[in-house]
Amino acid sequence: MAVYYDEATSAFAWGNISAAGHGGGAGTIFLKSNSALYGDLVFDNKNRIGNASDVRPTEIPASPTGMQTFRDFIVVRKASVVTLDALDVTRIITVDSSSRLQSQNISLP
């Protein structure tokens, strides 16, 4: 799911956005302000499996440049994510203890 917005205000219920995966990989949400250079990528499996290492990871398709840039990159609640690309995260990367992320290289600010 992708959500593009003009302004993140308190009037919108951001916590109600959900895209849980079913039997495949973690649900994936891309959030981006129209004024921002990069968006946020969220992987959330809603604790639907026993262990993140027990399922096939959600794959981020490779880009032509071999690098993908995001403002925030979040992997939570037993999500498993893999990419062959390097990740450039300009603000925050979160991978909780129940989840996993595999990448060739991760660049942080």
C-alpha positions as CSV (number, residue, x, y, z in Angstrom):
1,M,0.0,0.0,0.0
2,A,1.3,3.5,-0.8
3,V,0.0,6.7,0.9
4,Y,1.0,10.1,-0.4
5,Y,-0.1,13.0,1.6
6,D,0.2,16.8,1.7
7,E,0.6,17.2,5.5
8,A,0.8,14.8,8.4
9,T,-1.7,16.3,10.8
10,S,-3.0,15.0,14.1
11,A,-6.6,14.8,12.6
12,F,-5.6,11.7,10.5
13,A,-5.6,8.4,12.3
14,W,-2.1,7.2,11.2
15,G,-2.3,4.2,13.5
16,N,-5.3,2.9,11.4
17,I,-3.2,2.3,8.3
18,S,-2.5,-1.4,8.0
19,A,-1.5,-3.9,5.2
20,A,-0.8,-7.2,6.9
21,G,0.5,-10.0,4.7
22,H,-1.3,-13.3,4.6
23,G,0.7,-16.5,4.0
24,G,3.4,-14.7,2.0
25,G,5.4,-12.0,3.5
26,A,4.9,-9.1,5.8
27,G,2.5,-6.3,5.0
28,T,4.2,-3.4,3.4
29,I,3.3,0.3,3.6
30,F,5.1,3.2,1.9
31,L,4.3,6.7,3.3
32,K,5.5,9.8,1.7
33,S,4.7,13.5,2.1
34,N,4.5,15.3,-1.2
35,S,7.0,17.8,0.0
36,A,9.6,15.2,1.2
37,L,12.4,13.9,-0.9
38,Y,12.2,10.4,0.5
39,G,9.4,8.3,2.1
40,D,9.1,5.8,4.9
41,L,8.9,2.0,4.2
42,V,7.1,-0.1,6.9
43,F,7.1,-3.9,7.1
44,D,4.7,-5.2,9.7
45,N,3.8,-8.9,10.0
46,K,1.4,-8.3,13.0
47,N,3.0,-11.3,14.9
48,R,1.4,-13.8,12.5
49,I,4.1,-16.4,12.5
50,G,6.2,-18.1,15.2
51,N,9.6,-16.7,14.2
52,A,10.8,-14.3,11.5
53,S,13.4,-16.8,10.4
54,D,10.7,-19.5,9.7
55,V,9.1,-17.8,6.7
56,R,10.2,-16.6,3.3
57,P,11.2,-12.9,3.6
58,T,9.4,-10.1,1.9
59,E,11.7,-9.2,-1.0
60,I,12.4,-5.6,-2.1
61,P,13.0,-5.7,-5.8
62,A,16.5,-4.6,-7.0
63,S,16.9,-1.1,-8.4
64,P,19.0,-0.3,-11.5
65,T,21.4,1.7,-9.3
66,G,21.8,-1.0,-6.6
67,M,20.9,1.6,-3.9
68,Q,17.5,2.5,-2.4
69,T,17.0,5.5,-0.2
70,F,14.3,6.0,2.4
71,R,13.7,8.5,5.2
72,D,12.6,5.8,7.7
73,F,12.8,2.1,7.3
74,I,10.8,0.0,9.8
75,V,10.7,-3.8,10.2
76,V,8.5,-5.0,13.1
77,R,6.3,-7.7,14.7
78,K,8.0,-10.8,13.2
79,A,8.5,-9.4,9.7
80,S,11.4,-10.6,7.6
81,V,12.8,-8.5,4.8
82,V,15.6,-9.0,2.2
83,T,17.1,-6.9,-0.5
84,L,20.1,-7.2,-2.8
85,D,20.4,-3.4,-2.9
86,A,22.2,-1.2,-0.5
87,L,19.9,0.8,1.8
88,D,20.4,4.5,2.5
89,V,18.3,5.5,5.4
90,T,18.3,9.2,6.0
91,R,16.6,9.3,9.4
92,I,15.6,6.2,11.4
93,I,16.0,2.5,10.9
94,T,14.0,0.2,13.2
95,V,14.2,-3.6,13.3
96,D,12.6,-5.0,16.4
97,S,14.0,-8.1,18.2
98,S,11.3,-10.4,16.6
99,S,12.1,-9.3,13.1
100,R,15.0,-9.5,10.6
101,L,16.5,-7.5,7.8
102,Q,19.0,-8.7,5.2
103,S,20.8,-6.2,3.0
104,Q,24.1,-6.0,1.2
105,N,24.9,-2.7,2.9
106,I,23.1,-0.2,5.1
107,S,24.1,3.5,5.3
108,L,22.8,5.6,8.2
109,P,23.1,9.3,8.9
